[in-house]
Amino acid sequence: MVAINQARIQVELAFANLQNTEALAAHLQGHLGLESHWEIGSQEYNLFKEEATLGKYREALGELERLVIMRLFELPKLLMSGTGIFLSSCH
C-alpha cells in the first residue's frame, strides 16, 4: 500500500511538472512572438534536426580522434617496455 501511495505521488508530481513546463513554454512562445509550433517535416524542424545530427557526428568524431591519439601515445611505451610485443609494420 505504501508503494502504491509513493507511486501515485510521483505520478502527480510528474504531471504537475509537465503542466508547469507547458505553461512556461506557452509564456515563452508568447513573449518571443512565435505563432506556430514546429511540425515534423517542416523546414525549421528539418534544419534543426540536421544540425543536431551533425553535432552528434562531430562529437563522435572528436571522441574517435581522442582515442586514436591516446593509442598512438601508448604505442611507443608498449614497444619499449620489453613486453615482447612487436609490430612488423612499425619498423
N, CA, C and O atoms as a CHARMM CRD file, in Angstrom:
* protein
*
  364
    1    1 MET  N      0.82500  -1.19300   0.00000 PROA 1      0.00000
    2    1 MET  CA     0.00000   0.00000   0.00000 PROA 1      0.00000
    3    1 MET  C      0.87000   1.25900   0.00000 PROA 1      0.00000
    4    1 MET  O      0.54600   2.24700  -0.65800 PROA 1      0.00000
    5    2 VAL  N      1.97300   1.21000   0.74200 PROA 2      0.00000
    6    2 VAL  CA     2.88300   2.35600   0.79200 PROA 2      0.00000
    7    2 VAL  C      3.49000   2.60600  -0.58000 PROA 2      0.00000
    8    2 VAL  O      3.61100   3.75200  -1.01100 PROA 2      0.00000
    9    3 ALA  N      3.87200   1.53200  -1.26500 PROA 3      0.00000
   10    3 ALA  CA     4.46900   1.66700  -2.59100 PROA 3      0.00000
   11    3 ALA  C      3.47800   2.29100  -3.57600 PROA 3      0.00000
   12    3 ALA  O      3.86500   3.10700  -4.41300 PROA 3      0.00000
   13    4 ILE  N      2.22500   1.91800  -3.47900 PROA 4      0.00000
   14    4 ILE  CA     1.20600   2.48300  -4.36600 PROA 4      0.00000
   15    4 ILE  C      1.04100   3.97800  -4.10000 PROA 4      0.00000
   16    4 ILE  O      0.93900   4.76800  -5.03800 PROA 4      0.00000
   17    5 ASN  N      1.01500   4.36500  -2.83900 PROA 5      0.00000
   18    5 ASN  CA     0.89000   5.78300  -2.49700 PROA 5      0.00000
   19    5 ASN  C      2.11300   6.56500  -2.97900 PROA 5      0.00000
   20    5 ASN  O      1.96600   7.68400  -3.47000 PROA 5      0.00000
   21    6 GLN  N      3.31400   6.00100  -2.84800 PROA 6      0.00000
   22    6 GLN  CA     4.51600   6.68400  -3.32200 PROA 6      0.00000
   23    6 GLN  C      4.49400   6.82200  -4.84300 PROA 6      0.00000
   24    6 GLN  O      4.88500   7.85600  -5.38400 PROA 6      0.00000
   25    7 ALA  N      4.03700   5.78300  -5.52400 PROA 7      0.00000
   26    7 ALA  CA     3.93200   5.84400  -6.97900 PROA 7      0.00000
   27    7 ALA  C      2.92000   6.89800  -7.40100 PROA 7      0.00000
   28    7 ALA  O      3.15800   7.64400  -8.35000 PROA 7      0.00000
   29    8 ARG  N      1.79300   6.96200  -6.70200 PROA 8      0.00000
   30    8 ARG  CA     0.76700   7.95600  -7.00200 PROA 8      0.00000
   31    8 ARG  C      1.32500   9.36900  -6.81700 PROA 8      0.00000
   32    8 ARG  O      1.06400  10.25200  -7.63400 PROA 8      0.00000
   33    9 ILE  N      2.07900   9.58000  -5.76200 PROA 9      0.00000
   34    9 ILE  CA     2.68000  10.89400  -5.50400 PROA 9      0.00000
   35    9 ILE  C      3.66100  11.25200  -6.62200 PROA 9      0.00000
   36    9 ILE  O      3.68000  12.39000  -7.09100 PROA 9      0.00000
   37   10 GLN  N      4.48000  10.27300  -7.05400 PROA 10     0.00000
   38   10 GLN  CA     5.44200  10.53300  -8.12700 PROA 10     0.00000
   39   10 GLN  C      4.73800  10.87300  -9.43200 PROA 10     0.00000
   40   10 GLN  O      5.18900  11.75000 -10.16800 PROA 10     0.00000
   41   11 VAL  N      3.64200  10.19000  -9.72500 PROA 11     0.00000
   42   11 VAL  CA     2.87900  10.47800 -10.93700 PROA 11     0.00000
   43   11 VAL  C      2.28700  11.88500 -10.86000 PROA 11     0.00000
   44   11 VAL  O      2.33200  12.63200 -11.83700 PROA 11     0.00000
   45   12 GLU  N      1.74100  12.24300  -9.71600 PROA 12     0.00000
   46   12 GLU  CA     1.15200  13.57400  -9.55500 PROA 12     0.00000
   47   12 GLU  C      2.20800  14.66400  -9.66800 PROA 12     0.00000
   48   12 GLU  O      1.95200  15.71300 -10.25900 PROA 12     0.00000
   49   13 LEU  N      3.39800  14.42800  -9.10600 PROA 13     0.00000
   50   13 LEU  CA     4.48600  15.40500  -9.22400 PROA 13     0.00000
   51   13 LEU  C      4.95100  15.53200 -10.67100 PROA 13     0.00000
   52   13 LEU  O      5.20800  16.63700 -11.14900 PROA 13     0.00000
   53   14 ALA  N      5.05600  14.41000 -11.36000 PROA 14     0.00000
   54   14 ALA  CA     5.46100  14.44400 -12.76200 PROA 14     0.00000
   55   14 ALA  C      4.43700  15.19400 -13.60300 PROA 14     0.00000
   56   14 ALA  O      4.80300  15.96500 -14.49000 PROA 14     0.00000
   57   15 PHE  N      3.16700  14.97300 -13.32800 PROA 15     0.00000
   58   15 PHE  CA     2.11500  15.66900 -14.07000 PROA 15     0.00000
   59   15 PHE  C      2.15600  17.17000 -13.77400 PROA 15     0.00000
   60   15 PHE  O      1.98300  17.98100 -14.68400 PROA 15     0.00000
   61   16 ALA  N      2.38200  17.54300 -12.52500 PROA 16     0.00000
   62   16 ALA  CA     2.48500  18.95600 -12.17000 PROA 16     0.00000
   63   16 ALA  C      3.68800  19.59200 -12.87000 PROA 16     0.00000
   64   16 ALA  O      3.60100  20.72200 -13.35200 PROA 16     0.00000
   65   17 ASN  N      4.80200  18.87300 -12.92700 PROA 17     0.00000
   66   17 ASN  CA     5.98500  19.38800 -13.63100 PROA 17     0.00000
   67   17 ASN  C      5.69600  19.56400 -15.11800 PROA 17     0.00000
   68   17 ASN  O      6.12800  20.54400 -15.72500 PROA 17     0.00000
   69   18 LEU  N      4.97200  18.62500 -15.69900 PROA 18     0.00000
   70   18 LEU  CA     4.59000  18.73200 -17.10700 PROA 18     0.00000
   71   18 LEU  C      3.73600  19.97200 -17.34200 PROA 18     0.00000
   72   18 LEU  O      3.96300  20.72300 -18.29100 PROA 18     0.00000
   73   19 GLN  N      2.75400  20.17900 -16.47300 PROA 19     0.00000
   74   19 GLN  CA     1.88500  21.35100 -16.61200 PROA 19     0.00000
   75   19 GLN  C      2.68400  22.64600 -16.47200 PROA 19     0.00000
   76   19 GLN  O      2.46500  23.59600 -17.22400 PROA 19     0.00000
   77   20 ASN  N      3.59800  22.68400 -15.52000 PROA 20     0.00000
   78   20 ASN  CA     4.43000  23.88600 -15.34100 PROA 20     0.00000
   79   20 ASN  C      5.30500  24.13100 -16.56100 PROA 20     0.00000
   80   20 ASN  O      5.47000  25.27200 -16.99300 PROA 20     0.00000
   81   21 THR  N      5.85900  23.07100 -17.10900 PROA 21     0.00000
   82   21 THR  CA     6.71300  23.20400 -18.29200 PROA 21     0.00000
   83   21 THR  C      5.90300  23.67600 -19.49200 PROA 21     0.00000
   84   21 THR  O      6.36800  24.51300 -20.26700 PROA 21     0.00000
   85   22 GLU  N      4.69500  23.14500 -19.65000 PROA 22     0.00000
   86   22 GLU  CA     3.83900  23.58200 -20.76000 PROA 22     0.00000
   87   22 GLU  C      3.45700  25.04800 -20.59600 PROA 22     0.00000
   88   22 GLU  O      3.42100  25.79200 -21.57600 PROA 22     0.00000
   89   23 ALA  N      3.17300  25.46600 -19.37400 PROA 23     0.00000
   90   23 ALA  CA     2.82600  26.87000 -19.12500 PROA 23     0.00000
   91   23 ALA  C      4.01800  27.77100 -19.42300 PROA 23     0.00000
   92   23 ALA  O      3.85600  28.83800 -20.01600 PROA 23     0.00000
   93   24 LEU  N      5.21500  27.35000 -19.01500 PROA 24     0.00000
   94   24 LEU  CA     6.41500  28.13700 -19.29100 PROA 24     0.00000
   95   24 LEU  C      6.66700  28.22300 -20.78500 PROA 24     0.00000
   96   24 LEU  O      7.01900  29.28600 -21.29700 PROA 24     0.00000
   97   25 ALA  N      6.49000  27.11600 -21.48700 PROA 25     0.00000
   98   25 ALA  CA     6.68000  27.11300 -22.93600 PROA 25     0.00000
   99   25 ALA  C      5.68600  28.05000 -23.61400 PROA 25     0.00000
  100   25 ALA  O      6.05200  28.78100 -24.53400 PROA 25     0.00000
  101   26 ALA  N      4.43600  28.03300 -23.16700 PROA 26     0.00000
  102   26 ALA  CA     3.42100  28.92700 -23.74200 PROA 26     0.00000
  103   26 ALA  C      3.77900  30.38800 -23.46600 PROA 26     0.00000
  104   26 ALA  O      3.61200  31.24700 -24.33200 PROA 26     0.00000
  105   27 HSD  N      4.27200  30.66400 -22.26000 PROA 27     0.00000
  106   27 HSD  CA     4.67300  32.03200 -21.90900 PROA 27     0.00000
  107   27 HSD  C      5.83300  32.48700 -22.79700 PROA 27     0.00000
  108   27 HSD  O      5.80700  33.59300 -23.33700 PROA 27     0.00000
  109   28 LEU  N      6.84400  31.64000 -22.94600 PROA 28     0.00000
  110   28 LEU  CA     7.98800  31.99500 -23.78900 PROA 28     0.00000
  111   28 LEU  C      7.56900  32.15700 -25.24600 PROA 28     0.00000
  112   28 LEU  O      8.06000  33.04400 -25.94400 PROA 28     0.00000
  113   29 GLN  N      6.66600  31.30400 -25.69800 PROA 29     0.00000
  114   29 GLN  CA     6.18500  31.40500 -27.07200 PROA 29     0.00000
  115   29 GLN  C      5.51400  32.75800 -27.29500 PROA 29     0.00000
  116   29 GLN  O      5.74300  33.40700 -28.31600 PROA 29     0.00000
  117   30 GLY  N      4.69400  33.17800 -26.34700 PROA 30     0.00000
  118   30 GLY  CA     4.04700  34.47800 -26.47300 PROA 30     0.00000
  119   30 GLY  C      5.03400  35.61800 -26.36900 PROA 30     0.00000
  120   30 GLY  O      4.93800  36.59600 -27.11100 PROA 30     0.00000
  121   31 HSD  N      5.98500  35.50100 -25.45300 PROA 31     0.00000
  122   31 HSD  CA     6.98800  36.55500 -25.23400 PROA 31     0.00000
  123   31 HSD  C      7.87500  36.72500 -26.46300 PROA 31     0.00000
  124   31 HSD  O      8.25700  37.84600 -26.80200 PROA 31     0.00000
  125   32 LEU  N      8.20600  35.61600 -27.13700 PROA 32     0.00000
  126   32 LEU  CA     9.07200  35.67600 -28.31600 PROA 32     0.00000
  127   32 LEU  C      8.29300  35.93500 -29.60300 PROA 32     0.00000
  128   32 LEU  O      8.88400  36.11600 -30.66800 PROA 32     0.00000
  129   33 GLY  N      6.98300  35.95100 -29.50100 PROA 33     0.00000
  130   33 GLY  CA     6.16200  36.21800 -30.67800 PROA 33     0.00000
  131   33 GLY  C      6.10500  35.05200 -31.64800 PROA 33     0.00000
  132   33 GLY  O      5.94500  35.25000 -32.85300 PROA 33     0.00000
  133   34 LEU  N      6.23200  33.86400 -31.14300 PROA 34     0.00000
  134   34 LEU  CA     6.14700  32.68500 -32.00400 PROA 34     0.00000
  135   34 LEU  C      4.68400  32.30200 -32.16200 PROA 34     0.00000
  136   34 LEU  O      3.97000  32.10900 -31.17800 PROA 34     0.00000
  137   35 GLU  N      4.25200  32.19500 -33.39900 PROA 35     0.00000
  138   35 GLU  CA     2.83900  31.92000 -33.63700 PROA 35     0.00000
  139   35 GLU  C      2.55200  30.44800 -33.90300 PROA 35     0.00000
  140   35 GLU  O      1.45000  29.96900 -33.63500 PROA 35     0.00000
  141   36 SER  N      3.53600  29.73400 -34.42800 PROA 36     0.00000
  142   36 SER  CA     3.26200  28.33700 -34.75700 PROA 36     0.00000
  143   36 SER  C      4.36100  27.43800 -34.19600 PROA 36     0.00000
  144   36 SER  O      5.49900  27.85900 -33.98800 PROA 36     0.00000
  145   37 HSD  N      3.98300  26.20400 -33.96200 PROA 37     0.00000
  146   37 HSD  CA     4.93600  25.20000 -33.48800 PROA 37     0.00000
  147   37 HSD  C      5.64400  24.58800 -34.67900 PROA 37     0.00000
  148   37 HSD  O      5.13300  24.58800 -35.79900 PROA 37     0.00000
  149   38 TRP  N      6.82300  24.06900 -34.41800 PROA 38     0.00000
  150   38 TRP  CA     7.48100  23.28600 -35.45300 PROA 38     0.00000
  151   38 TRP  C      6.71800  21.98400 -35.61700 PROA 38     0.00000
  152   38 TRP  O      6.30000  21.36800 -34.63600 PROA 38     0.00000
  153   39 GLU  N      6.54300  21.58200 -36.83500 PROA 39     0.00000
  154   39 GLU  CA     5.90600  20.31100 -37.10400 PROA 39     0.00000
  155   39 GLU  C      6.92600  19.39100 -37.75400 PROA 39     0.00000
  156   39 GLU  O      7.80200  19.83700 -38.49400 PROA 39     0.00000
  157   40 ILE  N      6.80000  18.11000 -37.46900 PROA 40     0.00000
  158   40 ILE  CA     7.71200  17.14100 -38.06000 PROA 40     0.00000
  159   40 ILE  C      7.60700  17.25700 -39.57500 PROA 40     0.00000
  160   40 ILE  O      6.52100  17.18100 -40.14900 PROA 40     0.00000
  161   41 GLY  N      8.75200  17.44200 -40.20100 PROA 41     0.00000
  162   41 GLY  CA     8.79000  17.59000 -41.64800 PROA 41     0.00000
  163   41 GLY  C      8.82800  19.03700 -42.10700 PROA 41     0.00000
  164   41 GLY  O      9.05600  19.29900 -43.28800 PROA 41     0.00000
  165   42 SER  N      8.60700  19.99600 -41.18600 PROA 42     0.00000
  166   42 SER  CA     8.66400  21.39600 -41.59400 PROA 42     0.00000
  167   42 SER  C     10.11500  21.79700 -41.85600 PROA 42     0.00000
  168   42 SER  O     11.03800  21.10400 -41.42900 PROA 42     0.00000
  169   43 GLN  N     10.31400  22.89100 -42.54200 PROA 43     0.00000
  170   43 GLN  CA    11.66000  23.34000 -42.89600 PROA 43     0.00000
  171   43 GLN  C     12.48700  23.62100 -41.64500 PROA 43     0.00000
  172   43 GLN  O     13.64500  23.20800 -41.56900 PROA 43     0.00000
  173   44 GLU  N     11.91300  24.31300 -40.66700 PROA 44     0.00000
  174   44 GLU  CA    12.64800  24.62500 -39.43900 PROA 44     0.00000
  175   44 GLU  C     13.01700  23.35400 -38.68400 PROA 44     0.00000
  176   44 GLU  O     14.13000  23.22500 -38.17600 PROA 44     0.00000
  177   45 TYR  N     12.07900  22.42200 -38.61600 PROA 45     0.00000
  178   45 TYR  CA    12.31600  21.15000 -37.93100 PROA 45     0.00000
  179   45 TYR  C     13.45100  20.39400 -38.60300 PROA 45     0.00000
  180   45 TYR  O     14.35900  19.90300 -37.93300 PROA 45     0.00000
  181   46 ASN  N     13.39800  20.30200 -39.93300 PROA 46     0.00000
  182   46 ASN  CA    14.42300  19.56600 -40.66500 PROA 46     0.00000
  183   46 ASN  C     15.79200  20.22200 -40.52000 PROA 46     0.00000
  184   46 ASN  O     16.79800  19.52300 -40.39500 PROA 46     0.00000
  185   47 LEU  N     15.84700  21.55300 -40.53500 PROA 47     0.00000
  186   47 LEU  CA    17.11800  22.25600 -40.34100 PROA 47     0.00000
  187   47 LEU  C     17.70100  21.95800 -38.96600 PROA 47     0.00000
  188   47 LEU  O     18.88600  21.64700 -38.84400 PROA 47     0.00000
  189   48 PHE  N     16.86600  22.05200 -37.92700 PROA 48     0.00000
  190   48 PHE  CA    17.34500  21.78600 -36.57700 PROA 48     0.00000
  191   48 PHE  C     17.78400  20.33600 -36.43500 PROA 48     0.00000
  192   48 PHE  O     18.80800  20.04600 -35.81500 PROA 48     0.00000
  193   49 LYS  N     16.99900  19.42300 -37.01500 PROA 49     0.00000
  194   49 LYS  CA    17.33500  18.00300 -36.92100 PROA 49     0.00000
  195   49 LYS  C     18.67400  17.72500 -37.59300 PROA 49     0.00000
  196   49 LYS  O     19.48700  16.95900 -37.07700 PROA 49     0.00000
  197   50 GLU  N     18.89900  18.35000 -38.74600 PROA 50     0.00000
  198   50 GLU  CA    20.16900  18.17800 -39.45000 PROA 50     0.00000
  199   50 GLU  C     21.33000  18.72600 -38.62300 PROA 50     0.00000
  200   50 GLU  O     22.37100  18.07800 -38.51700 PROA 50     0.00000
  201   51 GLU  N     21.16400  19.90800 -38.03800 PROA 51     0.00000
  202   51 GLU  CA    22.21400  20.49100 -37.20300 PROA 51     0.00000
  203   51 GLU  C     22.49500  19.62900 -35.98200 PROA 51     0.00000
  204   51 GLU  O     23.65200  19.45000 -35.60100 PROA 51     0.00000
  205   52 ALA  N     21.44500  19.09400 -35.36800 PROA 52     0.00000
  206   52 ALA  CA    21.62500  18.23600 -34.19600 PROA 52     0.00000
  207   52 ALA  C     22.36400  16.95900 -34.58300 PROA 52     0.00000
  208   52 ALA  O     23.23300  16.49200 -33.84700 PROA 52     0.00000
  209   53 THR  N     22.02000  16.39900 -35.72900 PROA 53     0.00000
  210   53 THR  CA    22.68800  15.18600 -36.20300 PROA 53     0.00000
  211   53 THR  C     24.16100  15.46400 -36.49100 PROA 53     0.00000
  212   53 THR  O     25.03000  14.67100 -36.13000 PROA 53     0.00000
  213   54 LEU  N     24.43600  16.59200 -37.14100 PROA 54     0.00000
  214   54 LEU  CA    25.82000  16.95500 -37.42100 PROA 54     0.00000
  215   54 LEU  C     26.60100  17.18800 -36.12900 PROA 54     0.00000
  216   54 LEU  O     27.77700  16.83700 -36.03800 PROA 54     0.00000
  217   55 GLY  N     25.95100  17.77600 -35.14000 PROA 55     0.00000
  218   55 GLY  CA    26.60400  17.99100 -33.84900 PROA 55     0.00000
  219   55 GLY  C     26.98000  16.67600 -33.19400 PROA 55     0.00000
  220   55 GLY  O     28.07700  16.53900 -32.65200 PROA 55     0.00000
  221   56 LYS  N     26.07200  15.70200 -33.24200 PROA 56     0.00000
  222   56 LYS  CA    26.37000  14.38200 -32.67700 PROA 56     0.00000
  223   56 LYS  C     27.50500  13.71200 -33.45000 PROA 56     0.00000
  224   56 LYS  O     28.37200  13.07000 -32.85700 PROA 56     0.00000
  225   57 TYR  N     27.49600  13.86300 -34.77100 PROA 57     0.00000
  226   57 TYR  CA    28.55800  13.29100 -35.59200 PROA 57     0.00000
  227   57 TYR  C     29.90500  13.90500 -35.23800 PROA 57     0.00000
  228   57 TYR  O     30.89300  13.19100 -35.07100 PROA 57     0.00000
  229   58 ARG  N     29.94300  15.22600 -35.12500 PROA 58     0.00000
  230   58 ARG  CA    31.20300  15.90600 -34.78000 PROA 58     0.00000
  231   58 ARG  C     31.69500  15.48800 -33.40400 PROA 58     0.00000
  232   58 ARG  O     32.89500  15.30600 -33.20000 PROA 58     0.00000
  233   59 GLU  N     30.78400  15.33600 -32.47000 PROA 59     0.00000
  234   59 GLU  CA    31.14900  14.90000 -31.12700 PROA 59     0.00000
  235   59 GLU  C     31.74200  13.48600 -31.16200 PROA 59     0.00000
  236   59 GLU  O     32.75200  13.22000 -30.51000 PROA 59     0.00000
  237   60 ALA  N     31.12200  12.59100 -31.91700 PROA 60     0.00000
  238   60 ALA  CA    31.62900  11.22400 -32.03300 PROA 60     0.00000
  239   60 ALA  C     32.98700  11.21100 -32.72900 PROA 60     0.00000
  240   60 ALA  O     33.88200  10.46400 -32.33500 PROA 60     0.00000
  241   61 LEU  N     33.14100  12.03400 -33.75800 PROA 61     0.00000
  242   61 LEU  CA    34.40800  12.11100 -34.47000 PROA 61     0.00000
  243   61 LEU  C     35.50700  12.63600 -33.55700 PROA 61     0.00000
  244   61 LEU  O     36.63000  12.13200 -33.58600 PROA 61     0.00000
  245   62 GLY  N     35.19500  13.64100 -32.75100 PROA 62     0.00000
  246   62 GLY  CA    36.16300  14.17100 -31.79500 PROA 62     0.00000
  247   62 GLY  C     36.57600  13.11900 -30.78000 PROA 62     0.00000
  248   62 GLY  O     37.75100  13.02600 -30.42600 PROA 62     0.00000
  249   63 GLU  N     35.62700  12.32900 -30.31000 PROA 63     0.00000
  250   63 GLU  CA    35.93900  11.26100 -29.36700 PROA 63     0.00000
  251   63 GLU  C     36.82000  10.20400 -30.02300 PROA 63     0.00000
  252   63 GLU  O     37.75500   9.70400 -29.39700 PROA 63     0.00000
  253   64 LEU  N     36.53300   9.85600 -31.27900 PROA 64     0.00000
  254   64 LEU  CA    37.34700   8.89500 -32.00300 PROA 64     0.00000
  255   64 LEU  C     38.77700   9.41800 -32.17000 PROA 64     0.00000
  256   64 LEU  O     39.73700   8.67500 -31.96800 PROA 64     0.00000
  257   65 GLU  N     38.91900  10.68200 -32.53400 PROA 65     0.00000
  258   65 GLU  CA    40.25400  11.27800 -32.67200 PROA 65     0.00000
  259   65 GLU  C     41.00900  11.23300 -31.35000 PROA 65     0.00000
  260   65 GLU  O     42.20300  10.93700 -31.32200 PROA 65     0.00000
  261   66 ARG  N     40.31600  11.52400 -30.26400 PROA 66     0.00000
  262   66 ARG  CA    40.94600  11.49300 -28.94600 PROA 66     0.00000
  263   66 ARG  C     41.44800  10.10200 -28.62700 PROA 66     0.00000
  264   66 ARG  O     42.56300   9.95100 -28.12700 PROA 66     0.00000
  265   67 LEU  N     40.64700   9.07500 -28.90600 PROA 67     0.00000
  266   67 LEU  CA    41.04600   7.70100 -28.62800 PROA 67     0.00000
  267   67 LEU  C     42.21800   7.25600 -29.49400 PROA 67     0.00000
  268   67 LEU  O     43.11500   6.56000 -29.01700 PROA 67     0.00000
  269   68 VAL  N     42.21500   7.65300 -30.76600 PROA 68     0.00000
  270   68 VAL  CA    43.31600   7.29200 -31.65300 PROA 68     0.00000
  271   68 VAL  C     44.61300   7.92500 -31.16700 PROA 68     0.00000
  272   68 VAL  O     45.65400   7.26800 -31.14700 PROA 68     0.00000
  273   69 ILE  N     44.56000   9.18200 -30.77900 PROA 69     0.00000
  274   69 ILE  CA    45.75700   9.86900 -30.28300 PROA 69     0.00000
  275   69 ILE  C     46.25500   9.22100 -29.00100 PROA 69     0.00000
  276   69 ILE  O     47.46200   9.07600 -28.81100 PROA 69     0.00000
  277   70 MET  N     45.34400   8.83000 -28.12100 PROA 70     0.00000
  278   70 MET  CA    45.75200   8.14100 -26.89900 PROA 70     0.00000
  279   70 MET  C     46.49500   6.85300 -27.24300 PROA 70     0.00000
  280   70 MET  O     47.52900   6.55300 -26.64600 PROA 70     0.00000
  281   71 ARG  N     45.97400   6.09500 -28.19600 PROA 71     0.00000
  282   71 ARG  CA    46.62500   4.84100 -28.59700 PROA 71     0.00000
  283   71 ARG  C     47.98100   5.10600 -29.23300 PROA 71     0.00000
  284   71 ARG  O     48.93100   4.36000 -28.99600 PROA 71     0.00000
  285   72 LEU  N     48.08200   6.15500 -30.03800 PROA 72     0.00000
  286   72 LEU  CA    49.36500   6.47400 -30.66200 PROA 72     0.00000
  287   72 LEU  C     50.42100   6.80700 -29.61900 PROA 72     0.00000
  288   72 LEU  O     51.58400   6.43900 -29.77900 PROA 72     0.00000
  289   73 PHE  N     50.03200   7.49400 -28.55800 PROA 73     0.00000
  290   73 PHE  CA    50.98000   7.80700 -27.49700 PROA 73     0.00000
  291   73 PHE  C     51.33600   6.57000 -26.68100 PROA 73     0.00000
  292   73 PHE  O     52.43000   6.51100 -26.11800 PROA 73     0.00000
  293   74 GLU  N     50.46000   5.59500 -26.60000 PROA 74     0.00000
  294   74 GLU  CA    50.74200   4.37000 -25.85500 PROA 74     0.00000
  295   74 GLU  C     51.63200   3.41800 -26.63700 PROA 74     0.00000
  296   74 GLU  O     52.34800   2.62500 -26.02600 PROA 74     0.00000
  297   75 LEU  N     51.61600   3.46500 -27.96300 PROA 75     0.00000
  298   75 LEU  CA    52.35300   2.52600 -28.79500 PROA 75     0.00000
  299   75 LEU  C     53.85300   2.51600 -28.50700 PROA 75     0.00000
  300   75 LEU  O     54.40700   1.43600 -28.30600 PROA 75     0.00000
  301   76 PRO  N     54.54200   3.66400 -28.47700 PROA 76     0.00000
  302   76 PRO  CA    55.98500   3.61800 -28.17000 PROA 76     0.00000
  303   76 PRO  C     56.26800   3.03000 -26.78400 PROA 76     0.00000
  304   76 PRO  O     57.27200   2.34300 -26.59900 PROA 76     0.00000
  305   77 LYS  N     55.40700   3.28800 -25.83000 PROA 77     0.00000
  306   77 LYS  CA    55.59900   2.73300 -24.49300 PROA 77     0.00000
  307   77 LYS  C     55.51600   1.21400 -24.53300 PROA 77     0.00000
  308   77 LYS  O     56.29100   0.53800 -23.85700 PROA 77     0.00000
  309   78 LEU  N     54.58800   0.66500 -25.31400 PROA 78     0.00000
  310   78 LEU  CA    54.46100  -0.78100 -25.43000 PROA 78     0.00000
  311   78 LEU  C     55.68700  -1.38700 -26.09800 PROA 78     0.00000
  312   78 LEU  O     56.15600  -2.44600 -25.68200 PROA 78     0.00000
  313   79 LEU  N     56.21100  -0.72800 -27.13000 PROA 79     0.00000
  314   79 LEU  CA    57.35200  -1.25600 -27.86000 PROA 79     0.00000
  315   79 LEU  C     58.62900  -1.21800 -27.02300 PROA 79     0.00000
  316   79 LEU  O     59.49300  -2.08200 -27.17400 PROA 79     0.00000
  317   80 MET  N     58.75500  -0.22600 -26.14300 PROA 80     0.00000
  318   80 MET  CA    59.96700  -0.08600 -25.33100 PROA 80     0.00000
  319   80 MET  C     59.88200  -0.80100 -23.99700 PROA 80     0.00000
  320   80 MET  O     60.88300  -0.89500 -23.28700 PROA 80     0.00000
  321   81 SER  N     58.72000  -1.30500 -23.64100 PROA 81     0.00000
  322   81 SER  CA    58.55900  -1.87900 -22.31600 PROA 81     0.00000
  323   81 SER  C     59.13200  -3.27500 -22.18000 PROA 81     0.00000
  324   81 SER  O     59.17700  -3.81400 -21.07500 PROA 81     0.00000
  325   82 GLY  N     59.57300  -3.87700 -23.28500 PROA 82     0.00000
  326   82 GLY  CA    60.13000  -5.21600 -23.21600 PROA 82     0.00000
  327   82 GLY  C     59.08200  -6.28000 -23.02600 PROA 82     0.00000
  328   82 GLY  O     59.37900  -7.35500 -22.50500 PROA 82     0.00000
  329   83 THR  N     57.87400  -6.01000 -23.43300 PROA 83     0.00000
  330   83 THR  CA    56.79600  -6.97500 -23.25600 PROA 83     0.00000
  331   83 THR  C     56.81300  -8.03800 -24.33300 PROA 83     0.00000
  332   83 THR  O     56.04600  -8.99900 -24.26600 PROA 83     0.00000
  333   84 GLY  N     57.68100  -7.88100 -25.33100 PROA 84     0.00000
  334   84 GLY  CA    57.73200  -8.85200 -26.40000 PROA 84     0.00000
  335   84 GLY  C     56.75900  -8.56200 -27.51600 PROA 84     0.00000
  336   84 GLY  O     56.67500  -9.32500 -28.47900 PROA 84     0.00000
  337   85 ILE  N     56.01700  -7.46500 -27.40600 PROA 85     0.00000
  338   85 ILE  CA    55.09100  -7.09000 -28.46500 PROA 85     0.00000
  339   85 ILE  C     55.89400  -6.44400 -29.58100 PROA 85     0.00000
  340   85 ILE  O     56.63000  -5.48400 -29.35200 PROA 85     0.00000
  341   86 PHE  N     55.75100  -6.96500 -30.77100 PROA 86     0.00000
  342   86 PHE  CA    56.47900  -6.42500 -31.91400 PROA 86     0.00000
  343   86 PHE  C     55.51900  -6.30700 -33.07500 PROA 86     0.00000
  344   86 PHE  O     54.85100  -7.26700 -33.46000 PROA 86     0.00000
  345   87 LEU  N     55.46600  -5.12200 -33.61800 PROA 87     0.00000
  346   87 LEU  CA    54.58700  -4.88800 -34.75800 PROA 87     0.00000
  347   87 LEU  C     55.44600  -4.74400 -35.99400 PROA 87     0.00000
  348   87 LEU  O     56.26000  -3.82300 -36.07400 PROA 87     0.00000
  349   88 SER  N     55.28700  -5.61800 -36.94200 PROA 88     0.00000
  350   88 SER  CA    56.14600  -5.60500 -38.12900 PROA 88     0.00000
  351   88 SER  C     55.94900  -4.34700 -38.96200 PROA 88     0.00000
  352   88 SER  O     56.84900  -3.96400 -39.70800 PROA 88     0.00000
  353   89 SER  N     54.80700  -3.70300 -38.85500 PROA 89     0.00000
  354   89 SER  CA    54.56300  -2.50800 -39.66400 PROA 89     0.00000
  355   89 SER  C     55.16700  -1.26600 -39.03300 PROA 89     0.00000
  356   89 SER  O     55.10400  -0.19200 -39.63200 PROA 89     0.00000
  357   90 CYS  N     55.74800  -1.37000 -37.85300 PROA 90     0.00000
  358   90 CYS  CA    56.26200  -0.18800 -37.16600 PROA 90     0.00000
  359   90 CYS  C     57.75300   0.03800 -37.42500 PROA 90     0.00000
  360   90 CYS  O     58.25600   1.10400 -37.07300 PROA 90     0.00000
  361   91 HSD  N     58.48500  -0.90700 -38.01900 PROA 91     0.00000
  362   91 HSD  CA    59.92300  -0.67400 -38.17600 PROA 91     0.00000
  363   91 HSD  C     60.28700  -0.21300 -39.53700 PROA 91     0.00000
  364   91 HSD  O     61.46300   0.02200 -39.81600 PROA 91     0.00000
